[in-house]
Amino acid sequence: MNGILGRMKKSALVAAPLALAASLVFAPTASAAPTDTPALGCVRVINLDKPPLGTDIDAINRVAAALGLPGVPNRLGAVCPTPQQTDAEHGVVPYPGHGPIILRNTGSARLQEYCTDSVSEPGATAPIPGTDIITKGLVVFGSGCVTEPNPIAV
């Protein structure tokens, strides 16, 4: 009897972690972004917490402050012309130019940046202050941003 019970306990110990792992793989991706958050596809999204070499963070901070961004920007979306769905179940939410935002690199980005606040400025033919990026489209400065899985790409 001990042999059979022992094997059953051993099987149960192996099966439980496998079931947990399977449930995590097939579970819907959690997102911090509410379903009514506008999402924009950008040619480039820069994480200002780990900026590329040569980025002048002070210049970016000055521009964001002049535009009225509450807080220090920690993401920058360059050329963001493409409204996108927040998630697979909801439609596109128009971006009013400020407030919460989701920034994604255009294409099928696996990750997105959810920012609790943002401000934007139409692009110019001059580089974005503090960078070497020349843009002719919407530039978005985001604060309170976190990187999370893109629920559309999962």
Disulfide bonds with the S-S distance in Angstrom:
Cys42-Cys80 2.05
Cys115-Cys145 2.06
